[in-house]
Every structure is written in C-alpha cells, then in structure tokens.
Amino acid sequence: MRRTRKVKILATLGPASSSEDMIGKLFDAGADVFRINMSHTDHDAMRALVGRIRNVETQVGRPIGILADLQGPKLRVGKFANGKVDLAVGQSFTLDDNPAPGDSERVYLPHPEILSSVQAGERLLIDDGKLELMAVKCDGKSIVATVVAGTHISDKKGVSLPDTDLPVGALTDKDRADLDAVLDADVDWVALSFIQRPEDLIEARKIARGRALLMSKIEKPQAVTRLAEIIELSDAIMVARGDLGVELPLEKVPGIQKQITRAARRAGKPVVVATQMLESMISAPVPTRAEVSDVSIAVFEGADAVMLSAESAAGQYPVEAVAMMSRIAEQVEKDPLYPGIINAQRSTPEATGPDAISLAAREIAETLRLSAIVTYTASGTTGIRAARERPQVPIIALSPILRTARRLSLLWGTHCVVSPDASDLDDMVDRACRIAMEEDFGKEGDRIIITAGVPLRTPGATNMLRIAYLGGANASDASA
C-alpha cells in the first residue's frame, strides 16, 4: 500500500487505540509510524503493543516504524495539608527541603538539584505555567520566591525551570529501565525527553549501541540555544511544542518551530512536528480551521512527519484524526506553491561523493521527469540522503534489512521495501525496475534512476547512478 503523500504521520497509541484491530485501522487511515508513550505504559503493555504492531505489519506487508517515547525527568512539588492552597499575586512563597505537608507559605520540593541550581531572578513555572514564581533568595536548601501570576497551587504539580540549567542528565532510573525494555522489544526509534545539552544523549547512545535510533525532543530553552550541537549528535529531532510553550512565551513557539525544522533539514536529520496539531478532534469529529492551518504549515516547512498525541491515543475519533491529517497533507502537497517553498528551503549538500550522488539523482529525476528514485541501502544512510534532497519524485528505499526499512518509514517521501540483496549490478537494476512496477510507481516504458554503492554491500559507499527503463533495458549509468 503506497501513500500518495510525502510527509509521514506518527500516531500515538493509547486506551482508544491499543487493540490490533484499531492499529490496523489507523495504518489504513494513513499512520506510518506508531508512538508508545512510556509515561503511561508499563513494560508488559509496551511489549503487547509492539507485538500487535508487528502483526499488523505482517498483514499489510509493509514496514512499520515504532517510536518509544521516554518520560524524562518529571519535577514536581510535594503535597499540601489540605490538598491545595490559594495564593495572592505579590506574596512570598517558599519551596524547601522540608518533607512536611505544605501550606499557604511553603511546600516541599523533593529535588535537591533544583534547590542548589536556581538563582535569584530566575522563574519557576508550576502546573504548566498556571502559577509563575520569581526566585528572590536561594541558599541551596530553600527558594524564597514571589508570586508573579496565578492564584493557587495543589499537590504534586509539575515544575518547569525556563531560566535554569540543571546539572542532571536526561535519563532517570525509570528511563534507564524503560530504555532497556524497549530495546529488548526491538523498537526502531527512542525519543529522549527534556534534552538540555548535547551531553544528555551520550548515556542513551551508550546503552542503545545502535539497536535503535535516537530522537531528541526539543522542549526546553536550553536546548534551543545549543540546537546545532544537539542535532549533530541526534538521529532525528522532534519539535515538542507543548513544553516549549510552557517554558517560552507562546508567541515565540512558531518561530522556534521554523528554526528547528530548517536546522534539522540543513543537517539532513529527520524532523517531527508534534503536540496539539488536531487537539479539538479528541472530542470532535472535525478539527478547527486554525488546526488545519497548523498542520499545513508543518507540511509546507518540509517536516518529515507530523504527530498525533491524545487525538489518536485517548480521543473519541482516532481513525478520523489520522485520516484528516493525511487529507490535509495530501492537499498541501498538491498546492502549486508547495514545490517552490520546498525548493527554496533546500540545503547545500555535504562535499562527499554520496551526497553529490543524491543531489545528482534528484536533479536528473526532476529534469527528465522520471517516475522514481530507487536507493539501495543497508544502513539507511543512502535513504536519508535521498530524503534530505526533498525530490519532487517518489523515493523507493530498497533494503535487505527489515530493521533499516522500519527506521526509514519515518522519512519524508520514502517508500520502504524489504528486498533480498542483489547478486550483481544487472540483478540490482532488474530488481529495482520490477519493484517499482509492482509498487505502482510506474508502468512499462517509464524510467527510474537508481543509486547504489559499488562494490555492492559496502556500507556508506554510494557512488553510482543508473537510469533504467521499466520493463526494458538499461539506458545509461554514471559513477562518482
């Protein structure tokens, strides 16, 4: 089943979409990759979901990617004697290391790293920003703050620190246990939450050892300031707009979304735009006009994927939400302005043979109006380079490795097919032509362009272009 759009759809699974039947319906409606949120999923439930996705994958005969999203550090205040207290703007309120129940003057903060890191003049945002405090006095054991906005606080509410760089890693003990579990379950991507600095990826990469690719969620101001370094060490990026909108002024989020998307595209790394894209469809069968525009902006920007969270996980209309997102993307990609916008944002390729080959393949395919670009890829690198070029023609990624095909299912414009490795160049061309016709990318007499590495089965050695007629003889080739 080939998609008629280039942007991919990432759908979160949850109570409304955990059955194998519903997962199949979501795939049929347009979902390409499924997200398992480890904040709300234990290991047994995660393994069950992975098994159901793999069953659907077998039924549809197409690689399906799985993203496991780690919870990351959750910072929360303690409890109050009466569950909650009312506050007044301008009053003093203290967060300290005393575990006694809180009152209208103080509350326990069970995070010594916060108490030792926050400085006077820095903000503390409680309950997704509903309460804003400004630190006035800090001694390592308590933070005396002034209430800037908000009128109440209650048990266990979350704490965000937009101005503070915490000296802790992105992985908690729960995350380490979850990471081991999802790697054993053979997921394809792992999303890391609350990344602040490039060093936050090091521990996860040591644990993963290549068994899954790492996606950094950009949701803190500190990550935005070190974006280029984080992108360099990541396999993909997610624009996590929910927490970005808590820790940064809301009006800054659209510009930062564009900044992150374009930076990831320049680096040739897949980028996902997430959070509240069709939020109203949690309880309504159709989205708002503003939400449709929001999705379309991400598609116009050339994001590799757009993501549904609660809409598909817990909403009343999960299938309809996926189908709506697919229709929006298809319509945007048909817009006469779309090719020009995508072309204008295209980045300069790296000065390497494989990157030059990918650039040449795109230019030749568009100039000669070929039916598709076919890339042979074992590690996935060639497929990623082809998608980075954002060609107007479809990309068919052929790989003998199922794990590679599943990972590439996240990539813009890439149709993944698992195929036994070619025995020689003639077999490679014949196999590419046959699959292109079988997958309905062209008919006899049409032409495709093929990229591969010679000698075959040499990772990262993409150095050959070949134009071939579907159902006919090879027309020409070129090697870098």
ChimeraX attribute file (.defattr): number of C-alpha atoms within 10 A of each C-alpha:
attribute: neighborCount
match mode: 1-to-1
recipient: residues
	/A:1	10
	/A:2	12
	/A:3	16
	/A:4	14
	/A:5	20
	/A:6	26
	/A:7	26
	/A:8	27
	/A:9	28
	/A:10	26
	/A:11	31
	/A:12	27
	/A:13	26
	/A:14	22
	/A:15	11
	/A:16	19
	/A:17	24
	/A:18	20
	/A:19	16
	/A:20	17
	/A:21	12
	/A:22	17
	/A:23	25
	/A:24	20
	/A:25	19
	/A:26	23
	/A:27	22
	/A:28	16
	/A:29	20
	/A:30	24
	/A:31	26
	/A:32	24
	/A:33	26
	/A:34	25
	/A:35	24
	/A:36	27
	/A:37	20
	/A:38	21
	/A:39	14
	/A:40	11
	/A:41	17
	/A:42	12
	/A:43	15
	/A:44	10
	/A:45	14
	/A:46	20
	/A:47	18
	/A:48	15
	/A:49	24
	/A:50	21
	/A:51	14
	/A:52	19
	/A:53	24
	/A:54	17
	/A:55	15
	/A:56	21
	/A:57	18
	/A:58	12
	/A:59	10
	/A:60	14
	/A:61	12
	/A:62	20
	/A:63	24
	/A:64	26
	/A:65	25
	/A:66	29
	/A:67	26
	/A:68	27
	/A:69	25
	/A:70	25
	/A:71	20
	/A:72	21
	/A:73	17
	/A:74	13
	/A:75	17
	/A:76	18
	/A:77	22
	/A:78	24
	/A:79	21
	/A:80	20
	/A:81	14
	/A:82	11
	/A:83	14
	/A:84	16
	/A:85	17
	/A:86	12
	/A:87	18
	/A:88	15
	/A:89	15
	/A:90	13
	/A:91	13
	/A:92	19
	/A:93	21
	/A:94	23
	/A:95	23
	/A:96	25
	/A:97	17
	/A:98	15
	/A:99	12
	/A:100	14
	/A:101	15
	/A:102	25
	/A:103	20
	/A:104	18
	/A:105	14
	/A:106	21
	/A:107	26
	/A:108	22
	/A:109	26
	/A:110	17
	/A:111	14
	/A:112	13
	/A:113	14
	/A:114	25
	/A:115	19
	/A:116	16
	/A:117	14
	/A:118	24
	/A:119	19
	/A:120	14
	/A:121	14
	/A:122	15
	/A:123	22
	/A:124	25
	/A:125	22
	/A:126	24
	/A:127	18
	/A:128	16
	/A:129	19
	/A:130	13
	/A:131	19
	/A:132	22
	/A:133	25
	/A:134	22
	/A:135	22
	/A:136	18
	/A:137	16
	/A:138	20
	/A:139	14
	/A:140	16
	/A:141	15
	/A:142	22
	/A:143	26
	/A:144	19
	/A:145	25
	/A:146	21
	/A:147	21
	/A:148	18
	/A:149	17
	/A:150	17
	/A:151	14
	/A:152	17
	/A:153	22
	/A:154	21
	/A:155	18
	/A:156	18
	/A:157	16
	/A:158	16
	/A:159	20
	/A:160	21
	/A:161	20
	/A:162	18
	/A:163	17
	/A:164	16
	/A:165	16
	/A:166	15
	/A:167	11
	/A:168	12
	/A:169	18
	/A:170	23
	/A:171	23
	/A:172	15
	/A:173	10
	/A:174	14
	/A:175	21
	/A:176	15
	/A:177	12
	/A:178	23
	/A:179	25
	/A:180	14
	/A:181	17
	/A:182	27
	/A:183	19
	/A:184	12
	/A:185	15
	/A:186	14
	/A:187	24
	/A:188	26
	/A:189	25
	/A:190	26
	/A:191	25
	/A:192	26
	/A:193	24
	/A:194	26
	/A:195	25
	/A:196	27
	/A:197	19
	/A:198	18
	/A:199	14
	/A:200	20
	/A:201	21
	/A:202	14
	/A:203	13
	/A:204	20
	/A:205	16
	/A:206	9
	/A:207	14
	/A:208	18
	/A:209	10
	/A:210	11
	/A:211	17
	/A:212	24
	/A:213	18
	/A:214	23
	/A:215	26
	/A:216	28
	/A:217	28
	/A:218	27
	/A:219	23
	/A:220	26
	/A:221	22
	/A:222	20
	/A:223	21
	/A:224	19
	/A:225	12
	/A:226	13
	/A:227	20
	/A:228	16
	/A:229	14
	/A:230	24
	/A:231	24
	/A:232	14
	/A:233	17
	/A:234	22
	/A:235	19
	/A:236	27
	/A:237	27
	/A:238	26
	/A:239	26
	/A:240	23
	/A:241	24
	/A:242	15
	/A:243	20
	/A:244	23
	/A:245	18
	/A:246	21
	/A:247	23
	/A:248	18
	/A:249	9
	/A:250	12
	/A:251	9
	/A:252	11
	/A:253	19
	/A:254	13
	/A:255	10
	/A:256	18
	/A:257	21
	/A:258	18
	/A:259	14
	/A:260	23
	/A:261	24
	/A:262	19
	/A:263	18
	/A:264	26
	/A:265	24
	/A:266	17
	/A:267	17
	/A:268	22
	/A:269	22
	/A:270	26
	/A:271	29
	/A:272	27
	/A:273	27
	/A:274	21
	/A:275	17
	/A:276	20
	/A:277	26
	/A:278	27
	/A:279	19
	/A:280	17
	/A:281	23
	/A:282	21
	/A:283	14
	/A:284	16
	/A:285	15
	/A:286	16
	/A:287	19
	/A:288	13
	/A:289	9
	/A:290	11
	/A:291	18
	/A:292	17
	/A:293	14
	/A:294	15
	/A:295	22
	/A:296	21
	/A:297	16
	/A:298	22
	/A:299	24
	/A:300	19
	/A:301	17
	/A:302	28
	/A:303	26
	/A:304	30
	/A:305	25
	/A:306	26
	/A:307	29
	/A:308	26
	/A:309	24
	/A:310	24
	/A:311	30
	/A:312	29
	/A:313	22
	/A:314	18
	/A:315	22
	/A:316	18
	/A:317	20
	/A:318	31
	/A:319	25
	/A:320	20
	/A:321	29
	/A:322	25
	/A:323	20
	/A:324	20
	/A:325	25
	/A:326	22
	/A:327	16
	/A:328	16
	/A:329	25
	/A:330	18
	/A:331	12
	/A:332	18
	/A:333	22
	/A:334	11
	/A:335	11
	/A:336	9
	/A:337	11
	/A:338	16
	/A:339	15
	/A:340	11
	/A:341	13
	/A:342	18
	/A:343	14
	/A:344	8
	/A:345	14
	/A:346	16
	/A:347	16
	/A:348	13
	/A:349	18
	/A:350	14
	/A:351	8
	/A:352	11
	/A:353	16
	/A:354	24
	/A:355	20
	/A:356	18
	/A:357	24
	/A:358	29
	/A:359	21
	/A:360	15
	/A:361	27
	/A:362	23
	/A:363	15
	/A:364	17
	/A:365	23
	/A:366	16
	/A:367	9
	/A:368	11
	/A:369	14
	/A:370	21
	/A:371	24
	/A:372	25
	/A:373	30
	/A:374	30
	/A:375	29
	/A:376	26
	/A:377	27
	/A:378	22
	/A:379	20
	/A:380	22
	/A:381	18
	/A:382	25
	/A:383	29
	/A:384	22
	/A:385	21
	/A:386	29
	/A:387	26
	/A:388	28
	/A:389	25
	/A:390	25
	/A:391	25
	/A:392	21
	/A:393	18
	/A:394	22
	/A:395	27
	/A:396	24
	/A:397	30
	/A:398	26
	/A:399	25
	/A:400	17
	/A:401	17
	/A:402	18
	/A:403	21
	/A:404	25
	/A:405	29
	/A:406	25
	/A:407	23
	/A:408	28
	/A:409	26
	/A:410	32
	/A:411	27
	/A:412	28
	/A:413	26
	/A:414	29
	/A:415	24
	/A:416	27
	/A:417	24
	/A:418	18
	/A:419	17
	/A:420	11
	/A:421	18
	/A:422	18
	/A:423	10
	/A:424	11
	/A:425	15
	/A:426	12
	/A:427	12
	/A:428	17
	/A:429	23
	/A:430	19
	/A:431	16
	/A:432	26
	/A:433	28
	/A:434	17
	/A:435	18
	/A:436	23
	/A:437	16
	/A:438	11
	/A:439	13
	/A:440	12
	/A:441	20
	/A:442	20
	/A:443	16
	/A:444	12
	/A:445	12
	/A:446	19
	/A:447	25
	/A:448	27
	/A:449	27
	/A:450	24
	/A:451	29
	/A:452	27
	/A:453	22
	/A:454	15
	/A:455	13
	/A:456	16
	/A:457	16
	/A:458	13
	/A:459	16
	/A:460	16
	/A:461	17
	/A:462	27
	/A:463	20
	/A:464	20
	/A:465	24
	/A:466	19
	/A:467	23
	/A:468	23
	/A:469	22
	/A:470	24
	/A:471	15
	/A:472	13
	/A:473	13
	/A:474	16
	/A:475	11
	/A:476	11
	/A:477	13
	/A:478	11
	/A:479	14
	/A:480	12
